[in-house]
Amino acid sequence: AQSVTQLGSHVSVSEGALVLLRCNYSSSVPPYLFWYVQYPNQGLQLLLKYTSAATLVNGITGFGAEFQKSETSFHLTKPSAHMRDAAEYFCAVSDSSGFNTIFGAGTRLFVKA
Amino acid sequence: DADVTQTPRNRITKTGKRIMLECSQTKGHDRMYWYRQDPGLGLRLIYYSFDVKDINKGEISDGYSVSRQAQAKFSLSLESAIPNQTALYFCATSDSTRSTEAFFGQGTRLTVV
């Protein structure tokens, strides 16, 4: 069975600091991995996805993630946080069927001025 | 206009009442999903549909039913609402011919009193 663990329900960083949101997954088959972002009062938007083409994935708004098979991790990073990055971030894992997508519990990112 | 539209956006209802949440999409996707979001639990799948004739239960289908009226429309019903169904509900779509990423509506905030 697939599962997703996001370490830390809340992460707080200063504006301009590195953002690191952690995600570990378990999957019995090669996974598709996603990061979604949810801004207040909105639905989830795809930030980036890994589908086995490259281990380093760049997404929108300056975020990136690295698929590390040995560590079963797909951590989200951004070199320099901006106030507009304050949102909730969800890691998700899926097999190729699509319907079996499992979401993590989410990490709320706070950005301090 | 949004690609995935949910109505209503907010609803307060009484225990025991029947309520329907509606979802329509203009993306032409074949797959549609209903998720429930609760704080600290991420998103959990209620029902999913791969086409008009294919409806499947998700992780937490008890107390819910769905109807796929057309490729573009997928409604979620609570036959007899109870307070622990108070949550944020999301409809999502995906295209089976492209990738497994999901496109979300803006959500319906349901409160059962």
HADDOCK unambig.tbl for C-alpha pairs under 7 A between the chains (distance, minus, plus):
assign (segid A and resid 42 and name CA) (segid B and resid 106 and name CA) 4.83 0.50 0.50
assign (segid A and resid 42 and name CA) (segid B and resid 107 and name CA) 6.90 0.50 0.50
assign (segid A and resid 43 and name CA) (segid B and resid 104 and name CA) 5.58 0.50 0.50
assign (segid A and resid 43 and name CA) (segid B and resid 105 and name CA) 5.50 0.50 0.50
assign (segid A and resid 43 and name CA) (segid B and resid 106 and name CA) 4.13 0.50 0.50
assign (segid A and resid 43 and name CA) (segid B and resid 107 and name CA) 5.87 0.50 0.50
assign (segid A and resid 44 and name CA) (segid B and resid 104 and name CA) 5.76 0.50 0.50
assign (segid A and resid 45 and name CA) (segid B and resid 103 and name CA) 6.93 0.50 0.50
assign (segid A and resid 45 and name CA) (segid B and resid 104 and name CA) 6.96 0.50 0.50
assign (segid A and resid 96 and name CA) (segid B and resid 100 and name CA) 6.90 0.50 0.50
assign (segid A and resid 98 and name CA) (segid B and resid 100 and name CA) 4.69 0.50 0.50
assign (segid A and resid 103 and name CA) (segid B and resid 42 and name CA) 6.06 0.50 0.50
assign (segid A and resid 103 and name CA) (segid B and resid 43 and name CA) 5.82 0.50 0.50
assign (segid A and resid 104 and name CA) (segid B and resid 42 and name CA) 5.56 0.50 0.50
assign (segid A and resid 105 and name CA) (segid B and resid 40 and name CA) 5.29 0.50 0.50
assign (segid A and resid 105 and name CA) (segid B and resid 41 and name CA) 4.63 0.50 0.50
assign (segid A and resid 105 and name CA) (segid B and resid 42 and name CA) 3.74 0.50 0.50
assign (segid A and resid 106 and name CA) (segid B and resid 40 and name CA) 6.91 0.50 0.50
assign (segid A and resid 106 and name CA) (segid B and resid 42 and name CA) 5.62 0.50 0.50
